[in-house]
Amino acid sequence: MFSLMANCCDLFKRWREPVRKVTLVMVGLDNAGKTATAKGIQGEHPEDVAPTVGFSKIDLRQGKFEVTIFDLGGGKRIRGIWKNYYAESYGVIFVVDSSDEERMEETKETMSEVLRHPRISGKPILVLANKQDKEGALGEADVIECLSLEKLVNEHKCLCQIEPCSAVLGYGKKIDKSIKKGLYWLLHIIAKDFDALSERIQKDTTEQRALEEQEKRERAERVRKLREERDREQTELDGTSGLAETDSGPVLANPFQPIAAVIVENEKKQEKEKKKQTTEKEREVCLPEHKVEQEHQPRGCHKNNDSGLVESYKEALSQQLDNEEELDQRSSESENSKKRTKKLRMKRSHRVEPVNTDESVPKSPTPPPPPPPDFYGKPLPPLAVRQRPNGDAQDMIS
């Protein structure tokens, strides 16, 4: 009777105990089976699991604990984010691929780095030697020896438990008993020292938040300074560019203009360039003529009377005139070709199509054809009728 009453009191105390919220981090190398283990604990099928990019969050209820597990990715580039979750974690689940003996050294270095962190040192750690179903997987003693687990745990004063398991053999209520046993052990150790761990976690989280705020302010200050420097450089460049005159022409406000506007602008630019070229040519032509006139003036009107200079000016003038004649010939040829094409187009456009004539419409008399031209291209005079002398017949004389 007394034992029955004691058991009832214990049950009543447990029922009156508040629900404790616990956060755990699950870490390990990539392809170690962390996500499969987490899904098996949650009750989902662990097969066909994709690699974790970043992290995934799992919430579950274990007795009087509301457990939140952060499954963190194990790639080399992602391991840098692990430290952001250490402050709020009550314990660590470290998953090891016991079938991959070649990466045991890398696993050892990673575990040493995790336990060495000041926000993890002294917290309980559960080591799951996963993939025991594969051939050649290392046993519990071999994993402890390869990782130097005893030395690491004693050095950083962490309570540790290792469990050989296989995450793919079951899930939910049929999960591997070693995983369930290890999780119960970890929660039991946390419950024993829950108050001290909660106080430490609260302190660590406040420090981490203050540090993050400070880093955020420093980052914002760096960004502000960079913007000020960039704005200062831009103002200097704008000032220098405003003083200098650029011949690049007006800048289009809208780069996506219709093709017709672009063609018109290009034609204007070409016309301006042609005008400039013609003005330059006229200046080149006028300069030697003026100098030649100065050479033929009397000696008192000019200073230099060198005959060689006059000859060179004459040669330049003649060459310029020849070039202009060639340009005129080319332009005339091009104009003739344009006129021919224009005439052909007019002929094609003014071509008369045959009209369907009906019997009811009277046919108009066709005009007589013009007289044929003679040998030299002049039209022949009209035919004249003359009567022969002493005869009744008439003769056609052209």
Residue, then its C-alpha position, 0 to 999 in steps of 0.5 A: m500500500f505504501s509503495l502504491m502511494a509512493n508511485c502515485c506521488d511520483l506520477f503526480k509530480r511528473w505530471r505537474e512538472p513543466v514541459r522543458k524546451v531543449t535545442l540540439v544540433m546534429v553535425g558531422l561530415d557530408n554523407a554521414g547520414k544526419t538527415a536520414t537519422a533526423k527523419g527516422i527520429q521524426g517518423e519519416h522514411p529515411e530513404d532517398v534523402a537529398p544532401t542538406v544545403g544550409f540547415s533543416k529544423i525538426d520538432l518532436r516531443q519526447g516525454k516532458f521535452e519539446v525537442t528542436i533538432f537543427d540538422l546542419g549541412g556537412g559540406k566544407r563550405i557550410r561548416g562555417i555556419w555551425k558556430n551560429y547555433y552553438a550558443e542555444s544548444y543544450g547538447v550535440i549529436f555527432v553522426v559518423d560514417s563508420s563505413d568510410e575509413e578513409r575520412m576518419e582523420e577528417t572526422k577527427e579534426t572536425m569533432s576536435e574543432v567542434l568540442r574546442h569551441p567555448r560555447i560547446s565545451g562542457k556540454p554532453i555529446l552523443v556520437l552515432a556510429n552510423k551505417q553499421d549495415k554496410e560491409g566493412a563498417l568499423g565497430e564501436a571500439d575501432v571508431i573510438e580509437c580512430l577518433s581518439l574519443e577518450k582524449l577529446v572528451n577528457e580534454h574538453k570535459c564533455l560527457c559522451q556516449i557512442e552508439p553503433c547504429s543504422a538509420v535506414l533500417g527503420y523509422g518512427k516506432k521501428i527506429d534503430k534501438s541504438i538511436k533511441k537509446g542514445l537520444y534518451w541518454l542525451l535528454h537524461i543528462i540534460a535534465k540532470d543539469f538543466d538549470a545550469l545549462s539554461e543559465r549558460i545558454q541564456k548568457d551565451t545567446t545574449e553575448q552572441r546577439a550583442l556580437e552580431e549587433q556590433e558586427k552589423r553596425e561595423r558592416a553598416e559603417r563600412v558600407r557607408k564609408l564606401r558609399e561616401e568615397r564613391d559619391r565623392e569620386q563621382t562628383e569629382l568626375d562630374g566636375t572634370s567632365g563638365l569643364a571639358e568639352t566633348d565632341s561625342g554628340p548628344v547622348l540619347a535619353n532612351p537607348f531603345q528607340p525606333i529604327a526610323a529615328v536612328i536612321v534619321e539621326n545617322e543620315k544627319k550625322q553623315e550630312k554634317e560630316k560631308k559638309k565638313q569634308t567639303t569645307e575642308k576641301e574648299r579651304e585646301v583649294c583656296l589656299p594654294e590659289h591665294k598663294v599663287e596670286q601672291e607669287h605673281q604680284p610685284r616684289g614689294c607686295h610679298k616677301n618670298n619669291d621662290s619659283g619652286l614654291v609656286e610650281s609646287y602650289k601649281e602641281a597641288l592645284s592641278q591634282q586637286l582639280d583632277n580629283e574634283e573632275e573624277l568626283d564630278q564624273r562619278s557623281s554624274e554617272s551615279e545621277n545617270s544611273k539613278k535617272r535610268t532606274k527612275k525611268l524604268r520604275m515609272k515605265r513599270s508603274h505606268r504599264v497599261e493592262p489589257v482591258n476585257t472588251d465586250e461586244s456591246v461596247p463599240k471599238s474605238p478606231t485605232p490611230p494610224p501609226p507614226p511614220p517610220p524614221d529615216f536612216y538619220g533618225k528624222p521622221l519622213p514627210p507624209l505621203a503625197v498623191r500625184q496624178r500621172p500626166n496623160g493617165d487616169a492612175q494615181d501615183m504615190i510619191s513620198 
